[in-house]
Amino acid sequence: MENLQETVKNLPHEPGVYLYYNASDQVIYVGKAVDLSRRVKQYFQKDIHTDEKTQRLVSDIDAVRVIPTTSEFDALLLEASLIRKYLPKYNVVLRDDKSPLYAVITLAEELPRIVLVRKGEVSLYEKRKRNCIYGPFQSSYTLRALLRQLRSIVPYCTQKERRGKPCFYTHLGLCNPCPSRIMALTGQERKEGVSQYRKNIYRLRALFEGKTRLVTKQYEKEMRELADRQLFEQASQVRTRLRVLNSLSNYRYDPMIFLNRGAQDVYEEELTELTVALRPFYPTLTDITRIECFDISNFQGKLAVGSMVVLIHAKPEKGEYRKFRIKTVRGISDVAMMREVLTRRFSHTDWKFPDLVVVDGGKAQVAVAQEILKLYSLVIPCVGLSKREEEIIVSTKNEGLAILRLPLTGLGIKVVQRIRDEAHRFAITYHRELRERAFLEAF
């Protein structure tokens, strides 16, 4: 028990999956967490569990193993696959006799359906070999939310009865082509409709299997081909889906990668790939350990704030995050606000300096950052990340600025996106706190 307590004490504050073992080295429970340390410790806090089932689980735990991932999305898929692999008994009894959900893609049908079923119904779909079954998912709410997100990336139909007229979701771009319309077609038109719909379903299957990079590559190729044919409206629709996919798959990988190599190996690959991509522009950049990112948040220039977040070895170091209340800028000027935040940050010579500075924005923000670094005689590579096209702004040899486009499916872009998103989250959280405080003070 002493070893167990030591293990729990040293768990990482990262998303991932945790597995509980009994004295016979059998997996008795699998769960996922946004913060592994906080979630697992909850099980061992005295008087927190009043139900008999959870108390029985805790008394049976002899060892804990965790598998860190880089996002909750990966943890969700990995949890489902491990539950199906080990069939832990407490994953059943802790659900209050309500069996978990499975997602079934009925590929055995000409126009497949996405069906959610309980454990007792799974065998009905297993009889047909081409059907794809994913799960069990412990939370029906989580699974349904995931399907809503995926539908914005890959359109599919949820209509129970297909009567020949396009369903309502066709008008929202969430079902295209609609199977109801396809069934009303004949000849070559029907054949093409079936082919397009099944292509969508195959992409959905790939996402369920964690193959986000494969789907991203397919969409990028499709978007370029449509643009070359001057079908710009269709290319724009594909680009929108690609952006949604990118937001879902930021720093997300095939879930099985964490079983084979571990999250830290993935982080190291991210940093290595980013270093190689930036070195032609910053020859002195040999190793990236500490990255700092800056963002601005305000509402029409009011209650403006800035944020600084830190990644060390590609992982958040929240104890070194800083927030800034904008003091000198009046009106709407993100560039001037960025100048103030960077000036205040680099005036703190007692703070560790980063190996790489990232600013949320384009060329104007990068130019300001370079100006401040030069003011303090600091030679630190600085890049910007533009939200619109996920382009990295870098310096050139003639001291100008250029655009570096890294593959959205590559690892190098992921760490920059992750720190940008975290800086944005931290800034907007602080801004909302100030707005709420101002609202309360007004009464």
C-alpha positions as CSV (number, residue, x, y, z in Angstrom):
1,M,0.0,0.0,0.0
2,E,3.0,2.3,0.7
3,N,4.1,1.9,-3.0
4,L,0.6,2.7,-4.1
5,Q,0.5,5.9,-2.1
6,E,3.9,7.0,-3.5
7,T,2.7,6.3,-7.1
8,V,-0.5,8.3,-6.6
9,K,1.5,11.2,-5.0
10,N,3.7,11.5,-8.1
11,L,1.1,11.3,-10.9
12,P,1.4,14.0,-13.6
13,H,-1.0,16.9,-14.0
14,E,-1.8,15.8,-17.6
15,P,-4.7,14.4,-19.5
16,G,-4.7,10.6,-20.0
17,V,-6.0,7.2,-18.9
18,Y,-5.6,5.5,-15.6
19,L,-5.8,1.8,-14.9
20,Y,-6.5,0.2,-11.5
21,Y,-5.1,-3.3,-10.8
22,N,-6.0,-5.8,-8.1
23,A,-3.6,-8.0,-6.2
24,S,-3.7,-10.6,-9.0
25,D,-2.5,-8.0,-11.5
26,Q,-5.8,-7.9,-13.3
27,V,-7.2,-4.6,-14.6
28,I,-10.3,-3.9,-12.6
29,Y,-11.1,-0.3,-13.7
30,V,-10.2,2.0,-16.6
31,G,-11.0,5.7,-16.5
32,K,-9.9,8.9,-18.3
33,A,-9.1,12.3,-16.8
34,V,-8.2,15.8,-17.9
35,D,-5.8,15.9,-14.9
36,L,-4.6,12.5,-14.0
37,S,-3.1,13.5,-10.6
38,R,-6.3,15.3,-9.4
39,R,-8.7,12.6,-10.6
40,V,-6.9,9.6,-9.2
41,K,-6.2,11.3,-5.8
42,Q,-10.0,11.8,-5.5
43,Y,-10.4,8.1,-5.1
44,F,-8.1,7.9,-2.1
45,Q,-9.5,10.9,-0.1
46,K,-11.2,9.8,3.1
47,D,-15.0,10.2,3.4
48,I,-15.4,11.4,-0.2
49,H,-17.1,8.2,-1.4
50,T,-20.3,7.2,0.3
51,D,-21.6,4.6,-2.2
52,E,-20.7,1.0,-1.5
53,K,-19.6,0.2,-5.1
54,T,-16.8,2.8,-5.2
55,Q,-15.7,1.9,-1.7
56,R,-15.4,-1.7,-2.8
57,L,-13.4,-0.6,-5.9
58,V,-10.9,1.4,-3.8
59,S,-10.4,-1.5,-1.4
60,D,-9.5,-3.8,-4.3
61,I,-6.9,-1.4,-5.8
62,D,-3.4,-2.8,-5.4
63,A,-1.6,-0.8,-8.2
64,V,-2.2,2.1,-10.5
65,R,-0.8,2.7,-14.0
66,V,-1.4,5.8,-16.0
67,I,-1.0,6.5,-19.8
68,P,-0.6,10.2,-20.3
69,T,-1.9,11.7,-23.6
70,T,-1.7,15.1,-25.0
71,S,-5.5,15.8,-25.0
72,E,-8.7,14.6,-23.5
73,F,-9.8,13.6,-27.1
74,D,-7.1,11.0,-27.2
75,A,-7.9,9.9,-23.7
76,L,-11.5,9.3,-24.6
77,L,-10.7,7.0,-27.5
78,L,-7.9,5.2,-25.6
79,E,-10.2,4.6,-22.6
80,A,-12.8,3.0,-24.9
81,S,-10.3,0.7,-26.6
82,L,-8.8,-0.4,-23.2
83,I,-12.1,-1.1,-21.7
84,R,-13.0,-3.3,-24.6
85,K,-9.6,-5.0,-24.4
86,Y,-9.6,-5.7,-20.6
87,L,-13.3,-5.9,-19.8
88,P,-12.7,-4.5,-16.2
89,K,-15.5,-5.6,-13.9
90,Y,-15.9,-2.3,-12.1
91,N,-16.5,-0.4,-15.4
92,V,-19.8,-2.3,-15.4
93,V,-20.9,-2.3,-11.8
94,L,-20.1,1.4,-11.3
95,R,-22.6,2.4,-14.0
96,D,-25.6,1.7,-11.7
97,D,-26.7,-1.2,-13.9
98,K,-26.9,1.0,-17.0
99,S,-24.7,-0.4,-19.7
100,P,-22.3,2.0,-21.6
101,L,-22.8,3.1,-25.2
102,Y,-21.2,1.8,-28.3
103,A,-21.0,3.7,-31.6
104,V,-21.7,1.5,-34.7
105,I,-21.0,2.4,-38.3
106,T,-23.0,0.0,-40.4
107,L,-20.6,-0.3,-43.3
108,A,-22.4,-3.5,-44.3
109,E,-25.2,-1.3,-45.7
110,E,-25.0,0.5,-49.0
111,L,-25.7,3.8,-47.3
112,P,-24.3,3.3,-43.8
113,R,-25.9,4.6,-40.6
114,I,-24.3,5.8,-37.3
115,V,-26.1,3.9,-34.6
116,L,-25.7,4.2,-30.8
117,V,-26.4,0.9,-29.0
118,R,-26.2,-0.6,-25.5
119,K,-24.1,-3.6,-24.7
120,G,-26.9,-6.1,-25.2
121,E,-27.5,-4.9,-28.8
122,V,-23.9,-5.0,-29.9
123,S,-24.0,-8.7,-30.9
124,L,-26.7,-7.9,-33.4
125,Y,-24.2,-5.8,-35.4
126,E,-21.2,-8.0,-34.8
127,K,-22.8,-10.7,-36.9
128,R,-22.2,-8.6,-40.1
129,K,-18.4,-8.5,-40.6
130,R,-18.1,-5.1,-42.3
131,N,-19.8,-3.2,-39.4
132,C,-17.4,-1.1,-37.3
133,I,-18.0,-1.0,-33.6
134,Y,-16.4,1.6,-31.2
135,G,-16.6,1.6,-27.5
136,P,-17.7,1.1,-24.9
137,F,-18.0,4.8,-24.0
138,Q,-18.6,5.4,-20.3
139,S,-20.5,8.7,-20.8
140,S,-23.3,8.9,-23.3
141,Y,-23.2,12.7,-23.0
142,T,-19.5,12.7,-24.0
143,L,-20.1,10.4,-27.0
144,R,-23.0,12.4,-28.3
145,A,-21.0,15.6,-28.0
146,L,-18.1,14.0,-29.8
147,L,-20.5,13.0,-32.7
148,R,-21.8,16.5,-32.9
149,Q,-18.2,17.8,-33.3
150,L,-17.3,15.1,-35.9
151,R,-20.4,15.9,-37.9
152,S,-19.1,19.4,-38.5
153,I,-16.0,17.9,-40.0
154,V,-17.6,14.9,-41.9
155,P,-21.3,15.3,-42.9
156,Y,-23.4,12.2,-42.2
157,C,-27.1,11.4,-41.9
158,T,-29.1,10.6,-38.7
159,Q,-32.5,10.3,-40.4
160,K,-34.2,7.1,-39.3
161,E,-36.6,6.9,-42.3
162,R,-35.3,7.8,-45.7
163,R,-38.2,8.9,-47.9
164,G,-36.6,10.5,-50.9
165,K,-36.4,14.1,-49.6
166,P,-33.2,15.7,-48.2
167,C,-33.3,15.9,-44.4
168,F,-33.3,19.2,-42.5
169,Y,-29.6,19.0,-41.7
170,T,-28.7,19.1,-45.4
171,H,-29.5,22.8,-45.4
172,L,-27.0,23.2,-42.5
173,G,-24.2,21.5,-44.4
174,L,-24.3,18.6,-41.8
175,C,-25.7,16.0,-44.2
176,N,-24.3,16.1,-47.7
177,P,-25.1,14.2,-49.8
178,C,-28.3,13.1,-48.0
179,P,-29.1,9.3,-48.3
180,S,-32.8,10.1,-48.7
181,R,-32.0,12.1,-51.8
182,I,-29.6,9.5,-53.1
183,M,-32.3,6.8,-52.8
184,A,-34.5,8.8,-55.1
185,L,-31.8,8.8,-57.8
186,T,-31.1,6.3,-60.5
187,G,-28.2,5.2,-62.8
188,Q,-24.9,7.1,-62.7
189,E,-26.2,9.8,-60.4
190,R,-27.1,7.3,-57.7
191,K,-23.8,5.5,-58.1
192,E,-21.9,8.8,-57.6
193,G,-24.1,9.8,-54.6
194,V,-23.4,6.5,-52.9
195,S,-19.7,6.8,-53.6
196,Q,-19.5,10.3,-52.1
197,Y,-21.5,9.3,-49.0
198,R,-19.4,6.3,-48.3
199,K,-16.3,8.4,-48.7
200,N,-17.6,10.6,-45.9
201,I,-18.3,7.5,-43.7
202,Y,-14.8,6.1,-44.3
203,R,-13.4,9.5,-43.1
204,L,-15.6,9.3,-40.0
205,R,-14.3,5.8,-39.4
206,A,-10.7,7.1,-39.7
207,L,-11.4,9.8,-37.1
208,F,-12.9,7.2,-34.7
209,E,-9.6,5.3,-35.1
210,G,-7.5,8.4,-34.3
211,K,-6.3,8.9,-37.8
212,T,-6.8,12.6,-37.9
213,R,-3.7,13.3,-39.9
214,L,-4.9,11.0,-42.7
215,V,-8.2,12.9,-42.9
216,T,-6.4,16.2,-42.8
217,K,-4.2,15.3,-45.8
218,Q,-7.3,14.2,-47.7
219,Y,-9.1,17.5,-47.1
220,E,-6.0,19.5,-48.0
221,K,-5.6,17.7,-51.3
222,E,-9.4,18.1,-52.0
223,M,-9.3,21.8,-51.2
224,R,-6.3,22.4,-53.6
225,E,-8.0,20.4,-56.4
226,L,-11.2,22.4,-56.1
227,A,-9.3,25.7,-56.0
228,D,-7.3,24.7,-59.2
229,R,-10.7,24.0,-60.9
230,Q,-11.8,27.5,-59.7
231,L,-14.6,25.9,-57.6
232,F,-14.0,28.4,-54.9
233,E,-17.2,28.1,-53.0
234,Q,-16.8,24.3,-52.6
235,A,-13.1,24.8,-51.7
236,S,-14.2,27.3,-49.0
237,Q,-16.6,24.6,-47.5
238,V,-13.8,22.1,-47.4
239,R,-11.5,24.7,-45.8
240,T,-14.1,25.3,-43.1
241,R,-14.3,21.6,-42.3
242,L,-10.5,21.5,-42.3
243,R,-10.4,24.3,-39.7
244,V,-12.9,22.5,-37.5
245,L,-10.8,19.3,-37.8
246,N,-7.7,21.2,-37.0
247,S,-9.2,22.7,-33.9
248,L,-10.4,19.3,-32.8
249,S,-7.1,17.6,-33.6
250,N,-4.7,20.2,-32.2
251,Y,-1.9,18.2,-30.5
252,R,-4.0,15.0,-31.0
253,Y,-2.6,11.9,-32.4
254,D,-3.5,8.2,-33.0
255,P,-4.4,7.2,-29.5
256,M,-2.3,4.0,-29.7
257,I,0.9,6.1,-30.0
258,F,0.8,6.7,-26.2
259,L,0.7,3.0,-25.5
260,N,3.8,2.4,-27.7
261,R,5.9,5.4,-27.0
262,G,4.4,7.7,-24.3
263,A,3.4,11.3,-24.3
264,Q,6.9,12.6,-23.5
265,D,8.3,11.0,-26.7
266,V,5.6,12.8,-28.7
267,Y,6.5,16.1,-27.1
268,E,10.2,15.6,-27.9
269,E,9.3,14.9,-31.5
270,E,7.2,18.0,-31.7
271,L,10.1,20.2,-30.4
272,T,12.6,18.5,-32.7
273,E,10.5,19.0,-35.8
274,L,9.8,22.6,-34.9
275,T,13.5,23.3,-34.3
276,V,14.4,21.8,-37.7
277,A,11.8,24.0,-39.4
278,L,12.9,27.2,-37.7
279,R,16.7,26.7,-37.9
280,P,17.0,28.1,-41.5
281,F,15.6,31.4,-40.1
282,Y,17.3,31.3,-36.7
283,P,20.7,29.5,-37.1
284,T,21.5,29.9,-33.4
285,L,18.4,27.9,-32.4
286,T,19.8,24.5,-31.4
287,D,17.5,23.4,-28.6
288,I,14.0,24.5,-27.5
289,T,13.3,23.9,-23.8
290,R,11.3,26.9,-22.7
291,I,8.7,28.6,-24.9
292,E,6.7,31.7,-23.9
293,C,3.6,32.9,-25.7
294,F,1.8,36.2,-25.4
295,D,-1.8,37.1,-26.2
296,I,-4.1,40.1,-25.7
297,S,-7.8,40.0,-24.8
298,N,-10.2,43.0,-24.6
299,F,-13.7,44.1,-25.4
300,Q,-13.7,47.1,-27.7
301,G,-10.5,48.3,-26.0
302,K,-12.0,48.1,-22.5
303,L,-10.6,46.0,-19.6
304,A,-7.7,45.0,-21.8
305,V,-5.4,42.3,-20.5
306,G,-2.4,40.4,-21.7
307,S,-1.2,36.8,-20.9
308,M,2.1,35.0,-20.8
309,V,2.1,31.2,-20.7
310,V,5.1,28.9,-20.5
311,L,5.8,25.5,-21.9
312,I,8.9,23.6,-20.6
313,H,9.8,20.5,-22.6
314,A,6.5,21.2,-24.5
315,K,4.4,20.8,-21.3
316,P,2.5,23.7,-19.5
317,E,4.4,25.1,-16.5
318,K,1.4,26.9,-14.9
319,G,3.4,28.2,-11.9
320,E,5.2,30.5,-14.3
321,Y,2.2,31.9,-16.1
322,R,1.7,35.7,-15.8
323,K,-1.2,38.0,-16.5
324,F,-1.0,41.7,-17.2
325,R,-3.6,44.5,-16.8
326,I,-3.1,46.9,-19.7
327,K,-2.2,50.3,-18.1
328,T,-0.9,52.7,-20.9
329,V,-3.1,52.0,-23.9
330,R,-6.4,53.6,-24.5
331,G,-8.7,52.5,-27.3
332,I,-8.4,49.5,-29.6
333,S,-4.8,48.7,-30.5
334,D,-3.7,45.1,-30.0
335,V,-0.2,46.0,-31.3
336,A,0.3,48.8,-28.7
337,M,-1.1,46.5,-26.0
338,M,1.4,43.7,-27.1
339,R,4.2,46.3,-26.9
340,E,3.3,47.1,-23.3
341,V,3.0,43.5,-22.2
342,L,6.3,42.5,-23.8
343,T,8.1,45.6,-22.4
344,R,6.9,44.7,-18.9
345,R,7.8,41.1,-19.2
346,F,11.4,41.6,-20.5
347,S,12.0,44.3,-17.9
348,H,12.0,41.4,-15.4
349,T,15.5,40.2,-15.7
350,D,14.9,38.0,-12.6
351,W,12.6,35.8,-14.7
352,K,14.1,33.1,-16.8
353,F,14.4,34.0,-20.5
354,P,12.8,31.7,-23.1
355,D,14.5,29.9,-26.0
356,L,11.6,30.9,-28.2
357,V,9.0,33.7,-28.1
358,V,5.6,33.1,-29.7
359,V,3.0,35.9,-30.2
360,D,-0.6,35.5,-31.1
361,G,-0.9,37.5,-34.3
362,G,0.7,38.4,-37.6
363,K,3.6,40.5,-38.9
364,A,2.7,43.6,-36.8
365,Q,2.9,41.7,-33.5
366,V,6.1,39.9,-34.5
367,A,7.7,43.3,-35.5
368,V,6.8,44.7,-32.1
369,A,8.2,41.7,-30.3
370,Q,11.5,42.0,-32.2
371,E,11.6,45.7,-31.3
372,I,11.3,45.0,-27.6
373,L,13.8,42.1,-27.7
374,K,16.3,44.4,-29.4
375,L,15.6,47.2,-26.9
376,Y,16.7,44.8,-24.1
377,S,19.7,43.5,-26.2
378,L,18.2,40.0,-26.2
379,V,18.9,37.5,-29.1
380,I,15.8,35.3,-28.8
381,P,14.0,33.8,-31.8
382,C,10.5,35.2,-32.1
383,V,7.6,33.9,-34.3
384,G,3.9,34.7,-34.7
385,L,1.0,32.4,-35.4
386,S,-1.8,33.7,-37.5
387,K,-5.2,32.2,-36.5
388,R,-6.7,32.7,-40.0
389,E,-4.5,30.3,-41.9
390,E,-2.3,28.8,-39.1
391,E,0.7,30.4,-40.7
392,I,3.9,31.0,-38.8
393,I,5.6,34.5,-39.2
394,V,9.4,34.3,-39.1
395,S,12.3,36.6,-39.7
396,T,14.4,36.6,-42.8
397,K,18.1,37.3,-43.4
398,N,17.4,40.8,-44.5
399,E,15.5,41.5,-41.3
400,G,12.2,41.3,-43.0
401,L,9.3,39.0,-42.2
402,A,8.1,36.0,-44.1
403,I,5.4,33.3,-43.9
404,L,6.3,29.7,-43.0
405,R,3.6,27.2,-43.7
406,L,4.2,24.0,-41.8
407,P,2.0,20.9,-42.7
408,L,-1.1,20.9,-40.5
409,T,-0.6,17.1,-40.2
410,G,3.0,17.5,-38.9
411,L,4.2,17.6,-35.3
412,G,6.1,20.9,-35.5
413,I,2.9,23.0,-35.8
414,K,1.2,21.3,-32.9
415,V,3.3,22.7,-30.1
416,V,2.9,26.2,-31.4
417,Q,-0.8,25.8,-31.8
418,R,-1.1,24.4,-28.3
419,I,0.7,27.3,-26.6
420,R,-1.2,29.8,-28.7
421,D,-4.5,28.3,-27.6
422,E,-3.4,28.1,-24.0
423,A,-2.3,31.8,-24.0
424,H,-5.7,32.7,-25.5
425,R,-7.6,30.7,-22.9
426,F,-5.6,32.3,-20.0
427,A,-6.0,35.8,-21.4
428,I,-9.8,35.5,-22.0
429,T,-10.3,33.9,-18.5
430,Y,-8.6,36.9,-16.9
431,H,-10.6,39.4,-19.0
432,R,-13.9,37.7,-18.1
433,E,-12.9,37.9,-14.4
434,L,-12.4,41.6,-14.7
435,R,-15.7,42.0,-16.6
436,E,-17.6,40.1,-13.9
437,R,-15.9,42.2,-11.2
438,A,-16.8,45.4,-12.9
439,F,-20.4,44.3,-13.3
440,L,-20.7,43.5,-9.6
441,E,-19.1,46.8,-8.6
442,A,-21.6,48.7,-10.7
443,F,-24.4,47.7,-8.3
